[in-house]
């Protein structure tokens, strides 16, 4: 795949949605790294600023430590069965998949924290947001459709190809 970044706008059910987890896995299998995954929380824990960011990070880390793909669901049961079969055959069991994905997403969370502390998160930088080709995403977030979409899907993920060479 031609993507050099994976932007995950995570809602409260991110780790409970097997397709969302599968998208992260596919990105990694295609050569992506944890450092190329940008995790942005769509819901806000108590507090604001750095206090709210720390609470968001702690909530994600806690959820990741107990993550189990067998507890994730899909809208269609046949999708869930098929995806779990692929995971089992590729990893020799869901347990190994859980361990590897948990480690990568914890690393991605740490990388996102560092970028945010350095003032370089996508959430705070319009120019970096534009580098993801995310004008549509920005429009969605500012239009009020955001909350309806998040209630419907809980998680949005956007991957972007590198900009074309001039």
SETORLUM-686908 format. One record per atom (N, C-alpha, C): residue in three letters; atom name; x, y, z. Coordinates in steps of 0.2 Angstrom, whole numbers. Each point is the difference from the previous one (the first is absolute). Layout:
<"ALA"; "CA"; <X; Y; Z>>,
...
END
This chain:
<"UNK"; "N"; <4; -6; 0>>,
<"UNK"; "CA"; <-4; 6; 0>>,
<"UNK"; "C"; <4; 6; 0>>,
<"UNK"; "N"; <-2; 5; -3>>,
<"UNK"; "CA"; <3; 6; -1>>,
<"UNK"; "C"; <0; 5; 6>>,
<"UNK"; "N"; <-3; -2; 6>>,
<"UNK"; "CA"; <-1; 5; 5>>,
<"UNK"; "C"; <6; 0; 4>>,
<"UNK"; "N"; <2; 6; 3>>,
<"UNK"; "CA"; <6; 1; 4>>,
<"UNK"; "C"; <-2; 2; 7>>,
<"UNK"; "N"; <-7; 1; 1>>,
<"UNK"; "CA"; <-2; 1; 7>>,
<"UNK"; "C"; <-7; -3; 1>>,
<"UNK"; "N"; <-2; -1; 6>>,
<"UNK"; "CA"; <-7; -2; 1>>,
<"UNK"; "C"; <-3; 4; 6>>,
<"UNK"; "N"; <-5; 4; -2>>,
<"UNK"; "CA"; <-3; 4; 5>>,
<"UNK"; "C"; <-6; -4; 3>>,
<"UNK"; "N"; <0; -1; 6>>,
<"UNK"; "CA"; <-5; -3; 4>>,
<"UNK"; "C"; <-4; 5; 4>>,
<"UNK"; "N"; <-6; 1; -1>>,
<"UNK"; "CA"; <-4; 5; 4>>,
<"UNK"; "C"; <-4; -5; 4>>,
<"UNK"; "N"; <2; -1; 6>>,
<"UNK"; "CA"; <-3; -5; 4>>,
<"UNK"; "C"; <-5; 2; 5>>,
<"UNK"; "N"; <-6; -4; 0>>,
<"UNK"; "CA"; <-5; 1; 4>>,
<"UNK"; "C"; <0; -5; 5>>,
<"UNK"; "N"; <-5; 0; 5>>,
<"UNK"; "CA"; <0; -5; 5>>,
<"UNK"; "C"; <-1; -7; -2>>,
<"UNK"; "N"; <-2; -2; -6>>,
<"UNK"; "CA"; <0; -7; -1>>,
<"UNK"; "C"; <5; -2; -5>>,
<"UNK"; "N"; <5; 4; -1>>,
<"UNK"; "CA"; <6; -2; -5>>,
<"UNK"; "C"; <2; -7; 1>>,
<"UNK"; "N"; <2; -2; 6>>,
<"UNK"; "CA"; <3; -7; 1>>,
<"UNK"; "C"; <-6; -5; 0>>,
<"UNK"; "N"; <-6; 2; 0>>,
<"UNK"; "CA"; <-5; -5; -1>>,
<"UNK"; "C"; <-3; -1; -7>>,
<"UNK"; "N"; <3; 3; -5>>,
<"UNK"; "CA"; <-2; -1; -7>>,
<"UNK"; "C"; <5; -3; -3>>,
<"UNK"; "N"; <-1; -6; -2>>,
<"UNK"; "CA"; <5; -5; -4>>,
<"UNK"; "C"; <3; 3; -6>>,
<"UNK"; "N"; <-5; 4; -4>>,
<"UNK"; "CA"; <3; 3; -6>>,
<"UNK"; "C"; <5; 5; 1>>,
<"UNK"; "N"; <-1; 4; 5>>,
<"UNK"; "CA"; <5; 5; 2>>,
<"UNK"; "C"; <6; -2; 2>>,
<"UNK"; "N"; <0; -6; 4>>,
<"UNK"; "CA"; <7; -3; 2>>,
<"UNK"; "C"; <3; -3; -6>>,
<"UNK"; "N"; <-4; -3; -5>>,
<"UNK"; "CA"; <3; -3; -6>>,
<"UNK"; "C"; <3; 5; -4>>,
<"UNK"; "N"; <-3; 6; -1>>,
<"UNK"; "CA"; <3; 5; -4>>,
<"UNK"; "C"; <7; 2; 3>>,
<"UNK"; "N"; <1; 0; 7>>,
<"UNK"; "CA"; <6; 2; 3>>,
<"UNK"; "C"; <5; -6; -2>>,
<"UNK"; "N"; <-2; -6; 0>>,
<"UNK"; "CA"; <4; -6; -1>>,
<"UNK"; "C"; <2; 0; -7>>,
<"UNK"; "N"; <-4; 2; -5>>,
<"UNK"; "CA"; <2; 0; -7>>,
<"UNK"; "C"; <5; 5; -2>>,
<"UNK"; "N"; <-1; 6; 3>>,
<"UNK"; "CA"; <5; 5; 0>>,
<"UNK"; "C"; <7; -2; 2>>,
<"UNK"; "N"; <0; -3; 5>>,
<"UNK"; "CA"; <6; -3; 3>>,
<"UNK"; "C"; <3; -5; -5>>,
<"UNK"; "N"; <-4; -5; -2>>,
<"UNK"; "CA"; <2; -5; -5>>,
<"UNK"; "C"; <3; 3; -6>>,
<"UNK"; "N"; <-3; 5; -2>>,
<"UNK"; "CA"; <3; 3; -7>>,
<"UNK"; "C"; <6; 5; 1>>,
<"UNK"; "N"; <3; -1; 6>>,
<"UNK"; "CA"; <6; 4; 1>>,
<"UNK"; "C"; <0; 6; 5>>,
<"UNK"; "N"; <-6; 1; 2>>,
<"UNK"; "CA"; <-1; 6; 5>>,
<"UNK"; "C"; <3; -2; 7>>,
<"UNK"; "N"; <2; 6; 3>>,
<"UNK"; "CA"; <3; -1; 7>>,
<"UNK"; "C"; <-5; 3; 5>>,
<"UNK"; "N"; <1; -1; 7>>,
<"UNK"; "CA"; <-3; 3; 5>>,
<"UNK"; "C"; <1; 7; 0>>,
<"UNK"; "N"; <5; 3; -2>>,
<"UNK"; "CA"; <2; 7; 0>>,
<"UNK"; "C"; <-4; 3; -6>>,
<"UNK"; "N"; <-2; -3; -5>>,
<"UNK"; "CA"; <-4; 3; -5>>,
<"UNK"; "C"; <-8; 0; 1>>,
<"UNK"; "N"; <-2; -3; 6>>,
<"UNK"; "CA"; <-7; 0; 2>>,
<"UNK"; "C"; <-1; 6; 5>>,
<"UNK"; "N"; <-5; 4; -2>>,
<"UNK"; "CA"; <-2; 6; 4>>,
<"UNK"; "C"; <-6; -2; 3>>,
<"UNK"; "N"; <0; 0; 7>>,
<"UNK"; "CA"; <-7; -1; 3>>,
<"UNK"; "C"; <-2; 6; 3>>,
<"UNK"; "N"; <-6; 2; -2>>,
<"UNK"; "CA"; <-4; 6; 3>>,
<"UNK"; "C"; <-6; -2; 3>>,
<"UNK"; "N"; <-1; 2; 6>>,
<"UNK"; "CA"; <-6; -2; 4>>,
<"UNK"; "C"; <-6; 5; -2>>,
<"UNK"; "N"; <-6; -3; -2>>,
<"UNK"; "CA"; <-5; 4; -2>>,
<"UNK"; "C"; <-5; 2; 6>>,
<"UNK"; "N"; <1; -4; 6>>,
<"UNK"; "CA"; <-4; 2; 6>>,
<"UNK"; "C"; <5; 3; 5>>,
<"UNK"; "N"; <-2; 4; 4>>,
<"UNK"; "CA"; <4; 3; 5>>,
<"UNK"; "C"; <-1; -2; 7>>,
<"UNK"; "N"; <5; -3; 4>>,
<"UNK"; "CA"; <0; -1; 7>>,
<"UNK"; "C"; <-1; 6; 4>>,
<"UNK"; "N"; <-1; 0; 6>>,
<"UNK"; "CA"; <-1; 5; 4>>,
<"UNK"; "C"; <6; 5; 0>>,
<"UNK"; "N"; <-1; 6; 0>>,
<"UNK"; "CA"; <6; 5; 0>>,
<"UNK"; "C"; <1; 2; -7>>,
<"UNK"; "N"; <5; 5; 0>>,
<"UNK"; "CA"; <1; 3; -7>>,
<"UNK"; "C"; <8; 0; -1>>,
<"UNK"; "N"; <2; 2; -5>>,
<"UNK"; "CA"; <7; 1; -2>>,
<"UNK"; "C"; <4; -6; 2>>,
<"UNK"; "N"; <6; 0; 3>>,
<"UNK"; "CA"; <4; -5; 2>>,
<"UNK"; "C"; <-3; -5; 4>>,
<"UNK"; "N"; <-4; 2; 5>>,
<"UNK"; "CA"; <-3; -4; 5>>,
<"UNK"; "C"; <-5; -5; -4>>,
<"UNK"; "N"; <-4; 3; -5>>,
<"UNK"; "CA"; <-5; -4; -4>>,
<"UNK"; "C"; <4; -5; -4>>,
<"UNK"; "N"; <6; 2; -3>>,
<"UNK"; "CA"; <4; -4; -4>>,
<"UNK"; "C"; <2; -6; 4>>,
<"UNK"; "N"; <3; 1; 6>>,
<"UNK"; "CA"; <3; -5; 4>>,
<"UNK"; "C"; <-6; -5; 2>>,
<"UNK"; "N"; <-6; 2; 1>>,
<"UNK"; "CA"; <-5; -4; 2>>,
<"UNK"; "C"; <-2; -4; -6>>,
<"UNK"; "N"; <0; 3; -6>>,
<"UNK"; "CA"; <-2; -4; -7>>,
<"UNK"; "C"; <5; -5; -1>>,
<"UNK"; "N"; <7; 1; 1>>,
<"UNK"; "CA"; <5; -4; -1>>,
<"UNK"; "C"; <-1; -6; 5>>,
<"UNK"; "N"; <-1; 1; 6>>,
<"UNK"; "CA"; <-1; -5; 6>>,
<"UNK"; "C"; <-5; -4; -2>>,
<"UNK"; "N"; <-6; 2; -2>>,
<"UNK"; "CA"; <-6; -4; -2>>,
<"UNK"; "C"; <2; -4; -6>>,
<"UNK"; "N"; <3; 2; -5>>,
<"UNK"; "CA"; <2; -4; -5>>,
<"UNK"; "C"; <5; -6; 2>>,
<"UNK"; "N"; <5; 2; 4>>,
<"UNK"; "CA"; <5; -5; 2>>,
<"UNK"; "C"; <-4; -5; 4>>,
<"UNK"; "N"; <-4; 2; 4>>,
<"UNK"; "CA"; <-4; -5; 4>>,
<"UNK"; "C"; <-4; -5; -4>>,
<"UNK"; "N"; <-3; 3; -5>>,
<"UNK"; "CA"; <-4; -4; -5>>,
<"UNK"; "C"; <4; -5; -4>>,
<"UNK"; "N"; <6; 3; -2>>,
<"UNK"; "CA"; <5; -4; -4>>,
<"UNK"; "C"; <2; -6; 4>>,
<"UNK"; "N"; <2; 1; 6>>,
<"UNK"; "CA"; <2; -6; 5>>,
<"UNK"; "C"; <-4; -6; 0>>,
<"UNK"; "N"; <-7; 2; -1>>,
<"UNK"; "CA"; <-5; -6; 1>>,
<"UNK"; "C"; <-3; -2; -7>>,
<"UNK"; "N"; <3; 3; -5>>,
<"UNK"; "CA"; <-3; -1; -7>>,
<"UNK"; "C"; <0; -7; -2>>,
<"UNK"; "N"; <-5; -3; -3>>,
<"UNK"; "CA"; <0; -7; -2>>,
<"UNK"; "C"; <-5; 0; -6>>,
<"UNK"; "N"; <3; -1; -6>>,
<"UNK"; "CA"; <-4; 0; -6>>,
<"UNK"; "C"; <-6; -4; 0>>,
<"UNK"; "N"; <0; -6; 4>>,
<"UNK"; "CA"; <-6; -4; 0>>,
<"UNK"; "C"; <-6; 4; 3>>,
<"UNK"; "N"; <1; 5; 4>>,
<"UNK"; "CA"; <-5; 4; 2>>,
<"UNK"; "C"; <-2; 6; -4>>,
<"UNK"; "N"; <3; 1; -6>>,
<"UNK"; "CA"; <-2; 5; -5>>,
<"UNK"; "C"; <-5; -3; -4>>,
<"UNK"; "N"; <-4; 5; -3>>,
<"UNK"; "CA"; <-6; -3; -4>>,
<"UNK"; "C"; <0; 4; -7>>,
<"UNK"; "N"; <-4; -3; -4>>,
<"UNK"; "CA"; <-2; 3; -7>>,
<"UNK"; "C"; <-7; 1; 0>>,
<"UNK"; "N"; <-2; 4; -5>>,
<"UNK"; "CA"; <-7; 1; -1>>,
<"UNK"; "C"; <-3; -7; -3>>,
<"UNK"; "N"; <4; -3; -4>>,
<"UNK"; "CA"; <-2; -6; -3>>,
<"UNK"; "C"; <4; -6; 3>>,
<"UNK"; "N"; <-4; -5; 3>>,
<"UNK"; "CA"; <3; -5; 4>>,
<"UNK"; "C"; <5; -4; -5>>,
<"UNK"; "N"; <-1; -1; -6>>,
<"UNK"; "CA"; <4; -4; -5>>,
<"UNK"; "C"; <7; 4; -1>>,
<"UNK"; "N"; <0; 7; 0>>,
<"UNK"; "CA"; <6; 4; 0>>,
<"UNK"; "C"; <4; -2; 6>>,
<"UNK"; "N"; <-3; 0; 6>>,
<"UNK"; "CA"; <4; -2; 6>>,
<"UNK"; "C"; <3; -7; 0>>,
<"UNK"; "N"; <-4; -4; -2>>,
<"UNK"; "CA"; <3; -7; -1>>,
<"UNK"; "C"; <6; -1; -5>>,
<"UNK"; "N"; <-1; 4; -5>>,
<"UNK"; "CA"; <5; -1; -6>>,
<"UNK"; "C"; <6; 4; 3>>,
<"UNK"; "N"; <0; 6; 3>>,
<"UNK"; "CA"; <5; 3; 2>>,
<"UNK"; "C"; <4; -3; 6>>,
<"UNK"; "N"; <-4; -3; 4>>,
<"UNK"; "CA"; <4; -4; 6>>,
<"UNK"; "C"; <3; -6; -3>>,
<"UNK"; "N"; <-3; -3; -5>>,
<"UNK"; "CA"; <4; -6; -3>>,
<"UNK"; "C"; <6; 2; -4>>,
<"UNK"; "N"; <0; 6; -3>>,
<"UNK"; "CA"; <6; 2; -3>>,
<"UNK"; "C"; <6; 2; 5>>,
<"UNK"; "N"; <-3; 3; 6>>,
<"UNK"; "CA"; <5; 1; 5>>,
<"UNK"; "C"; <3; -6; 3>>,
<"UNK"; "N"; <-4; -5; 2>>,
<"UNK"; "CA"; <2; -6; 2>>,
<"UNK"; "C"; <5; -4; -4>>,
<"UNK"; "N"; <-1; 0; -7>>,
<"UNK"; "CA"; <4; -3; -4>>,
<"UNK"; "C"; <7; 4; -1>>,
<"UNK"; "N"; <-1; 6; 0>>,
<"UNK"; "CA"; <6; 4; -1>>,
<"UNK"; "C"; <5; 0; 6>>,
<"UNK"; "N"; <-3; 0; 6>>,
<"UNK"; "CA"; <4; 1; 6>>,
<"UNK"; "C"; <1; -7; 4>>,
<"UNK"; "N"; <-4; -5; -2>>,
<"UNK"; "CA"; <0; -6; 4>>,
<"UNK"; "C"; <-4; 0; 6>>,
<"UNK"; "N"; <-4; 5; 0>>,
<"UNK"; "CA"; <-5; 1; 5>>,
<"UNK"; "C"; <-1; 7; 2>>,
<"UNK"; "N"; <-6; 2; 3>>,
<"UNK"; "CA"; <-2; 7; 1>>,
<"UNK"; "C"; <4; 3; 5>>,
<"UNK"; "N"; <2; -4; 5>>,
<"UNK"; "CA"; <5; 2; 6>>,
<"UNK"; "C"; <6; 4; -3>>,
<"UNK"; "N"; <3; -3; -5>>,
<"UNK"; "CA"; <6; 2; -2>>,
<"UNK"; "C"; <-1; 7; -4>>,
<"UNK"; "N"; <-6; 0; -4>>,
<"UNK"; "CA"; <-2; 6; -3>>,
<"UNK"; "C"; <-1; 6; 5>>,
<"UNK"; "N"; <-4; -2; 5>>,
<"UNK"; "CA"; <-1; 5; 6>>,
<"UNK"; "C"; <6; 3; 3>>,
<"UNK"; "N"; <5; -4; 1>>,
<"UNK"; "CA"; <6; 2; 3>>,
<"UNK"; "C"; <4; 5; -5>>,
<"UNK"; "N"; <0; -2; -6>>,
<"UNK"; "CA"; <4; 4; -5>>,
<"UNK"; "C"; <-4; 7; -1>>,
<"UNK"; "N"; <-6; -1; -1>>,
<"UNK"; "CA"; <-4; 7; -2>>,
<"UNK"; "C"; <0; 4; 7>>,
<"UNK"; "N"; <0; -3; 5>>,
<"UNK"; "CA"; <0; 4; 7>>,
<"UNK"; "C"; <6; 4; 0>>,
<"UNK"; "N"; <6; -4; -1>>,
<"UNK"; "CA"; <6; 3; 0>>,
<"UNK"; "C"; <1; 6; -5>>,
<"UNK"; "N"; <-2; -1; -6>>,
<"UNK"; "CA"; <1; 5; -5>>,
<"UNK"; "C"; <-5; 6; 2>>,
<"UNK"; "N"; <-6; -1; 2>>,
<"UNK"; "CA"; <-4; 6; 1>>,
<"UNK"; "C"; <2; 4; 7>>,
<"UNK"; "N"; <3; -4; 4>>,
<"UNK"; "CA"; <3; 4; 6>>,
<"UNK"; "C"; <6; 4; -2>>,
<"UNK"; "N"; <4; -3; -5>>,
<"UNK"; "CA"; <5; 4; -2>>,
<"UNK"; "C"; <-2; 6; -4>>,
<"UNK"; "N"; <-6; -1; -4>>,
<"UNK"; "CA"; <-3; 6; -4>>,
<"UNK"; "C"; <-3; 5; 5>>,
<"UNK"; "N"; <-3; -2; 5>>,
<"UNK"; "CA"; <-2; 5; 5>>,
<"UNK"; "C"; <6; 4; 3>>,
<"UNK"; "N"; <5; -3; 1>>,
<"UNK"; "CA"; <6; 3; 3>>,
<"UNK"; "C"; <3; 5; -5>>,
<"UNK"; "N"; <0; -2; -6>>,
<"UNK"; "CA"; <2; 5; -6>>,
<"UNK"; "C"; <-4; 5; -1>>,
<"UNK"; "N"; <-7; -1; 1>>,
<"UNK"; "CA"; <-5; 6; -1>>,
<"UNK"; "C"; <1; 5; 6>>,
<"UNK"; "N"; <1; -3; 6>>,
<"UNK"; "CA"; <1; 4; 6>>,
<"UNK"; "C"; <6; 5; -1>>,
<"UNK"; "N"; <6; -3; -3>>,
<"UNK"; "CA"; <6; 4; -1>>,
<"UNK"; "C"; <-2; 5; -5>>,
<"UNK"; "N"; <-3; -1; -5>>,
<"UNK"; "CA"; <-1; 5; -5>>,
<"UNK"; "C"; <-5; 5; 2>>,
<"UNK"; "N"; <-5; -2; 4>>,
<"UNK"; "CA"; <-4; 5; 3>>,
<"UNK"; "C"; <4; 5; 5>>,
<"UNK"; "N"; <4; -3; 4>>,
<"UNK"; "CA"; <4; 4; 5>>,
<"UNK"; "C"; <5; 5; -4>>,
<"UNK"; "N"; <2; -2; -6>>,
<"UNK"; "CA"; <4; 4; -4>>,
<"UNK"; "C"; <-4; 5; -4>>,
<"UNK"; "N"; <-6; 0; 1>>,
<"UNK"; "CA"; <-4; 4; -4>>,
<"UNK"; "C"; <-2; -2; -7>>,
<"UNK"; "N"; <1; -6; -2>>,
<"UNK"; "CA"; <0; -2; -6>>,
<"UNK"; "C"; <-6; -5; -2>>,
<"UNK"; "N"; <-5; 0; 4>>,
<"UNK"; "CA"; <-6; -5; -2>>,
<"UNK"; "C"; <-4; 3; -5>>,
<"UNK"; "N"; <-3; -5; -4>>,
<"UNK"; "CA"; <-5; 2; -5>>,
<"UNK"; "C"; <-5; 4; 3>>,
<"UNK"; "N"; <-2; -1; 6>>,
<"UNK"; "CA"; <-6; 4; 2>>,
<"UNK"; "C"; <1; 7; 1>>,
<"UNK"; "N"; <7; 2; 1>>,
<"UNK"; "CA"; <1; 7; 1>>,
<"UNK"; "C"; <4; 3; -5>>,
<"UNK"; "N"; <1; -3; -6>>,
<"UNK"; "CA"; <4; 2; -5>>,
<"UNK"; "C"; <-4; 0; -7>>,
<"UNK"; "N"; <-3; 5; -2>>,
<"UNK"; "CA"; <-3; 0; -6>>,
<"UNK"; "C"; <4; -2; -6>>,
<"UNK"; "N"; <6; 2; 0>>,
<"UNK"; "CA"; <4; -1; -6>>,
<"UNK"; "C"; <2; -8; 0>>,
<"UNK"; "N"; <1; -3; 5>>,
<"UNK"; "CA"; <1; -7; 0>>,
<"UNK"; "C"; <-6; -4; -1>>,
<"UNK"; "N"; <-6; 3; 2>>,
<"UNK"; "CA"; <-6; -3; -2>>,
<"UNK"; "C"; <-1; 0; -7>>,
<"UNK"; "N"; <1; 6; -3>>,
<"UNK"; "CA"; <0; 0; -8>>,
<"UNK"; "C"; <5; -5; -3>>,
<"UNK"; "N"; <6; -1; 3>>,
<"UNK"; "CA"; <4; -5; -3>>,
<"UNK"; "C"; <-2; -7; 0>>,
<"UNK"; "N"; <-5; -1; 4>>,
<"UNK"; "CA"; <-4; -7; -1>>,
<"UNK"; "C"; <-5; 0; -5>>,
<"UNK"; "N"; <-1; 6; -4>>,
<"UNK"; "CA"; <-5; 0; -5>>,
<"UNK"; "C"; <-7; 0; 4>>,
<"UNK"; "N"; <0; 3; 5>>,
<"UNK"; "CA"; <-6; 0; 4>>,
<"UNK"; "C"; <-5; 5; 0>>,
<"UNK"; "N"; <0; 4; -5>>,
<"UNK"; "CA"; <-5; 5; -1>>,
<"UNK"; "C"; <-7; -2; 1>>,
<"UNK"; "N"; <-2; -6; -2>>,
<"UNK"; "CA"; <-7; -3; 1>>,
<"UNK"; "C"; <-1; -1; 7>>,
<"UNK"; "N"; <6; -3; 4>>,
<"UNK"; "CA"; <-1; -1; 7>>,
<"UNK"; "C"; <-1; 6; 4>>,
<"UNK"; "N"; <4; 5; -2>>,
<"UNK"; "CA"; <-1; 7; 3>>,
<"UNK"; "C"; <-7; 2; -1>>,
<"UNK"; "N"; <-3; 0; -6>>,
<"UNK"; "CA"; <-6; 2; -1>>,
<"UNK"; "C"; <-5; -4; 4>>,
<"UNK"; "N"; <1; -7; 1>>,
<"UNK"; "CA"; <-5; -4; 4>>,
<"UNK"; "C"; <0; 2; 7>>,
<"UNK"; "N"; <6; 1; 3>>,
<"UNK"; "CA"; <1; 2; 7>>,
<"UNK"; "C"; <-3; 7; 1>>,
<"UNK"; "N"; <0; 5; -5>>,
<"UNK"; "CA"; <-2; 6; 2>>,
<"UNK"; "C"; <-7; 1; -2>>,
<"UNK"; "N"; <-3; -5; -4>>,
<"UNK"; "CA"; <-7; 1; -2>>,
<"UNK"; "C"; <-6; -2; 4>>,
<"UNK"; "N"; <2; -3; 6>>,
<"UNK"; "CA"; <-5; -3; 4>>,
<"UNK"; "C"; <-2; -7; -1>>,
<"UNK"; "N"; <2; -2; -6>>,
<"UNK"; "CA"; <-1; -7; -2>>,
<"UNK"; "C"; <4; -5; 4>>,
<"UNK"; "N"; <5; 3; 3>>,
<"UNK"; "CA"; <5; -4; 4>>,
<"UNK"; "C"; <-3; -4; 6>>,
<"UNK"; "N"; <-4; 3; 4>>,
<"UNK"; "CA"; <-3; -3; 5>>,
<"UNK"; "C"; <-5; -6; -2>>,
<"UNK"; "N"; <-4; 2; -6>>,
<"UNK"; "CA"; <-4; -6; -2>>,
<"UNK"; "C"; <4; -5; -3>>,
<"UNK"; "N"; <5; 1; -3>>,
<"UNK"; "CA"; <4; -5; -3>>,
<"UNK"; "C"; <3; -4; 6>>,
<"UNK"; "N"; <3; 3; 5>>,
<"UNK"; "CA"; <3; -3; 5>>,
<"UNK"; "C"; <-5; -5; 4>>,
<"UNK"; "N"; <-6; 3; 1>>,
<"UNK"; "CA"; <-5; -4; 3>>,
<"UNK"; "C"; <-2; -6; -4>>,
<"UNK"; "N"; <0; 0; -6>>,
<"UNK"; "CA"; <-1; -5; -5>>,
<"UNK"; "C"; <6; -5; 0>>,
<"UNK"; "N"; <6; 2; 0>>,
<"UNK"; "CA"; <5; -4; -1>>,
<"UNK"; "C"; <5; -1; 5>>,
<"UNK"; "N"; <0; 5; 5>>,
<"UNK"; "CA"; <5; 0; 6>>,
<"UNK"; "C"; <7; 1; -2>>,
<"UNK"; "N"; <2; -2; -6>>,
<"UNK"; "CA"; <7; 1; -2>>,
<"UNK"; "C"; <0; 2; -7>>,
<"UNK"; "N"; <4; 5; -2>>,
<"UNK"; "CA"; <2; 1; -7>>,
<"UNK"; "C"; <7; -1; -1>>,
<"UNK"; "N"; <2; -3; -5>>,
<"UNK"; "CA"; <7; 0; -2>>,
<"UNK"; "C"; <1; 2; -7>>,
<"UNK"; "N"; <6; 3; -1>>,
<"UNK"; "CA"; <1; 3; -6>>,
<"UNK"; "C"; <8; -2; -2>>,
<"UNK"; "N"; <1; -2; -5>>,
<"UNK"; "CA"; <7; -2; -3>>,
<"UNK"; "C"; <1; 5; -6>>,
<"UNK"; "N"; <6; 2; 0>>,
<"UNK"; "CA"; <1; 4; -6>>,
<"UNK"; "C"; <6; -2; -4>>,
<"UNK"; "N"; <0; 1; -6>>,
<"UNK"; "CA"; <6; -2; -4>>,
<"UNK"; "C"; <4; 6; 0>>,
<"UNK"; "N"; <7; -1; -1>>,
<"UNK"; "CA"; <4; 6; 0>>,
<"UNK"; "C"; <-2; 5; -6>>,
<"UNK"; "N"; <2; 6; 1>>,
<"UNK"; "CA"; <-2; 5; -5>>,
<"UNK"; "C"; <4; -2; -7>>,
<"UNK"; "N"; <-4; 1; -6>>,
<"UNK"; "CA"; <4; -1; -6>>,
<"UNK"; "C"; <6; 4; -1>>,
<"UNK"; "N"; <5; -3; -3>>,
<"UNK"; "CA"; <6; 4; -1>>,
<"UNK"; "C"; <-1; 5; -6>>,
<"UNK"; "N"; <3; 6; 1>>,
<"UNK"; "CA"; <-1; 5; -5>>,
<"UNK"; "C"; <4; -1; -6>>,
END
